[in-house]
Amino acid sequence: MAEVDWALLCDYSFLDVGRKMCVIGVFDRIFTPAVPAQQHQAAIVIRFSGDPGETVKFKVEAIRPIAAGGGTVATLAGETKIGDTGGSEFSANIVGLPLPDYGSYAFQVYISDKMAKVITFNVDRPPTQTINP
């Protein structure tokens, strides 16, 4: 049975010419002066492990803060095949992720309808800067 080795949220990800996964700008907090807002560019990167040749059916749900009523903001589903080394990376670029509320959001990763990993991030007001005289 396949599982999730790791999953993260970043600004951008891509495969280089050697087919290595490149991840740029890992984050877990987004600052915005007002909501509703949106994250213009982000990526979710997941590494699956399992038996070579195994097909993994997965789903990722973006969940809004519980304090705001919870609920799904966006859903992504797909499948990947585990490579001959026992692993497979998946990456999806996200454009215009809606952020309707301040608080703690989550990306819930499911394999065959069983939750396998949760990635959390917070949406907060920008910190105030104190000017020293």
Buried (B, 14 or more C-beta within 10 A) or exposed (E): EBEBBEBBBBBBBEEEEEEEEEBEEEEEEBEBEEBEBBBEEBBBBBBBBBEEEBEBEBBBBBBBBEEBEEEEBBEBEEEBEBBEEBBBBBBEEBEEBBBBBBBBBBBBBBBEEEEBBEBEBBBEEEEEEEEEE
